[in-house]
Amino acid sequence: MENIKIITTEDGSHSLYHEGLKETYHSFHGALQESIHVFIEKGLRFWRTKSGLPKQVNIFEVGFGTGLNALLAAQFAIENEVHINFTTIEPFPLEMEVIKQLNYASSIGQDDLNNVFEELHSSKWEEKVEINPYFSIYKINTKLEDFQTNQKFDVLFFDAFAPSKQAELWTADLMQKCFNLLKIGGVFTTYSAKGQLKRDLKSVGFEVETLPGPPGKKEMVRGVVN
């Protein structure tokens, strides 16, 4: 993809720079640190802890992108012996030649996860695929506004491009859709902490928390369905 360039962020992990949007896929302060903090610790681990450590989690992700969040969720599933059903949407999948250059497994310190990472990307779209006994992935080539399902999820990773770059992905209508996709007790987590986002999340029914952000970012937002 000519408009996509691989960059190295401050924690040594890779991200991508989208030249058309003039935006990175992750924080340049550290892609790995950001994903672990925002999505795994403040999203997945938070939900599981407050829910009594259940052995199954249904996650929905907006923005599969590089697959870093999915890889970290798979790592979490293996380490905690939890079965994670991971559903993710992505309207513009990356090419494998880009994916194979990303250093996420080595950045995590587990080169054995490289095979898992490549499987996440090479697995068929529009089909649930068992990656290992603890982790399955269902990738859907669509936009959030077009996504339809009767399923309800426990955790929602909202990892779209920033509101300043793609405001149409952060509307109150789409926040309502996110709310409706979650079960009672479900958790919405994102790296953004924009005031308008917090107001919109509250207006559609979320209990909103402003939390300390990952390294290099002051704040992030989490919403809970009560």
C-alpha positions in Angstrom: 0.0 0.0 0.0 1.8 3.1 -1.2 0.1 5.4 1.3 1.1 3.3 4.3 4.6 3.5 5.9 6.0 1.5 8.8 7.4 3.6 11.6 9.0 2.7 14.9 7.4 4.2 18.0 9.2 5.3 21.2 8.8 1.9 23.0 10.5 0.2 20.0 7.3 -1.3 18.6 6.1 -0.6 15.1 3.1 1.3 13.9 1.9 2.6 10.5 1.7 6.1 9.2 -1.3 6.7 6.8 0.0 9.4 4.4 -3.5 10.2 3.1 -4.9 11.0 6.6 -1.5 12.2 8.0 -2.2 10.0 11.0 -0.5 7.1 12.7 -2.3 3.9 13.6 -1.0 4.1 17.2 0.6 6.6 19.6 4.1 7.5 18.5 5.0 7.4 22.2 4.6 3.6 22.0 2.2 1.5 20.1 2.5 -1.6 22.3 2.3 0.4 25.6 -0.8 2.2 24.3 -2.7 -1.0 23.3 -1.8 -2.8 26.5 -2.9 0.1 28.7 -6.1 1.2 26.9 -7.5 -2.0 25.6 -6.1 -4.9 27.7 -5.7 -3.3 31.1 -8.5 -0.7 31.2 -10.8 -2.8 29.0 -10.4 -6.5 29.0 -8.8 -7.0 32.4 -11.1 -4.5 34.0 -14.2 -6.1 32.7 -13.0 -9.6 33.7 -12.0 -8.6 37.2 -15.3 -6.8 37.9 -17.3 -9.6 36.4 -15.8 -12.3 38.7 -13.1 -13.7 36.4 -15.4 -15.6 34.0 -13.7 -18.1 31.7 -15.2 -16.7 28.5 -15.2 -13.2 27.0 -16.8 -11.8 23.9 -14.9 -8.9 22.5 -16.0 -6.6 19.6 -13.3 -4.3 18.0 -13.8 -1.3 15.8 -10.7 -1.1 13.6 -8.7 -4.4 13.2 -5.9 -2.4 11.6 -2.5 -3.9 12.3 -4.0 -6.7 14.5 -2.0 -5.6 17.6 -5.1 -5.5 19.9 -6.2 -8.9 18.7 -2.7 -10.3 19.3 -2.6 -8.9 22.8 -6.0 -10.4 23.5 -4.8 -13.7 22.2 -1.8 -13.5 24.5 -4.1 -12.7 27.5 -6.4 -15.6 26.6 -3.5 -18.1 26.6 -1.8 -16.7 29.8 -5.1 -16.6 31.7 -6.6 -19.8 30.2 -9.7 -17.8 29.2 -11.6 -18.4 26.0 -12.0 -15.2 24.0 -14.3 -14.8 21.0 -12.9 -11.8 19.2 -15.1 -10.1 16.5 -13.5 -7.3 14.6 -14.4 -5.1 11.7 -12.1 -3.4 9.2 -13.2 -1.8 5.9 -9.6 -1.5 4.6 -7.5 -4.5 5.5 -3.7 -4.2 5.2 -1.7 -6.3 2.9 0.3 -9.3 4.2 3.6 -7.8 2.9 3.1 -5.0 5.4 2.0 -7.3 8.2 5.0 -9.6 7.9 7.3 -6.6 8.6 5.7 -5.6 11.9 7.7 -6.5 15.1 4.9 -7.1 17.6 5.8 -10.6 18.7 9.4 -9.6 19.4 8.4 -6.3 21.1 6.2 -8.4 23.4 9.2 -10.6 24.0 7.4 -13.8 22.7 8.6 -14.7 19.3 6.4 -17.7 19.4 3.4 -15.4 19.1 4.6 -14.5 15.6 2.8 -17.5 14.1 -0.4 -16.4 16.0 0.0 -12.9 14.6 0.3 -14.1 11.0 -2.7 -16.5 11.5 -4.8 -13.6 12.7 -4.2 -11.8 9.4 -4.2 -14.8 7.1 -7.4 -16.4 8.5 -10.5 -16.1 6.3 -12.7 -13.1 6.5 -16.5 -13.4 7.2 -15.8 -16.7 9.0 -15.1 -17.6 12.6 -11.6 -19.2 12.9 -10.2 -21.0 15.9 -6.6 -19.8 16.3 -6.0 -22.0 19.3 -8.0 -23.6 22.1 -8.4 -20.2 23.9 -8.9 -17.7 21.0 -11.1 -17.4 18.0 -11.4 -14.5 15.6 -14.2 -13.4 13.3 -13.1 -10.7 10.9 -15.7 -8.7 9.0 -14.8 -6.4 6.1 -17.3 -3.6 6.8 -17.8 -0.2 8.4 -19.4 0.2 11.8 -22.4 2.0 10.3 -23.1 -1.0 8.1 -22.4 -3.7 10.7 -25.4 -5.8 11.8 -25.6 -8.5 14.4 -27.9 -9.8 17.1 -25.0 -10.7 19.3 -24.1 -8.8 22.5 -20.6 -8.3 23.7 -18.8 -8.0 27.0 -16.0 -5.6 25.9 -15.8 -3.1 23.0 -12.4 -1.9 21.8 -13.0 1.4 19.9 -9.8 1.9 17.9 -10.8 4.0 15.0 -8.7 6.8 13.6 -8.8 10.0 15.7 -11.9 12.2 15.8 -9.8 15.0 14.2 -9.1 12.8 11.2 -12.3 10.9 10.8 -15.1 12.6 12.8 -17.7 10.6 11.0 -16.6 7.5 13.1 -17.2 9.2 16.4 -20.8 10.5 16.1 -23.5 10.2 18.8 -25.4 7.8 16.5 -22.4 5.4 16.3 -21.9 5.7 20.1 -25.5 4.6 20.5 -24.7 1.7 18.3 -21.8 0.8 20.5 -24.0 1.0 23.6 -26.5 -1.3 22.0 -23.8 -3.9 21.1 -22.8 -4.3 24.7 -24.4 -6.5 27.4 -25.4 -5.0 30.8 -22.1 -4.5 32.6 -20.3 -4.3 29.3 -17.2 -2.0 28.8 -16.4 0.4 26.0 -12.8 1.6 26.0 -10.9 4.0 23.7 -7.7 6.1 23.7 -9.6 9.3 23.0 -10.7 11.7 25.8 -12.4 14.4 23.7 -15.1 16.4 25.6 -17.6 15.8 22.8 -17.0 12.1 23.0 -17.7 12.0 26.7 -20.8 14.0 26.3 -22.1 11.7 23.5 -21.3 8.6 25.5 -23.2 9.9 28.5 -26.1 11.0 26.3 -26.6 7.4 25.0 -26.5 5.8 28.4 -22.9 5.0 29.3 -21.5 5.6 32.7 -18.3 7.5 31.7 -14.9 7.5 33.3 -11.9 9.6 32.4 -8.8 7.6 33.2 -5.1 8.3 33.1 -3.8 7.7 29.6 -0.9 5.6 28.3 2.6 7.0 28.3 2.7 10.3 26.5 -1.1 10.8 26.7 -2.8 12.5 29.7 -6.2 10.9 29.6 -8.4 8.2 28.0 -12.1 7.2 28.3 -14.0 4.2 29.5 -17.7 3.7 29.4 -19.8 1.1 31.3 -23.3 -0.1 30.5 -25.2 -0.3 33.8 
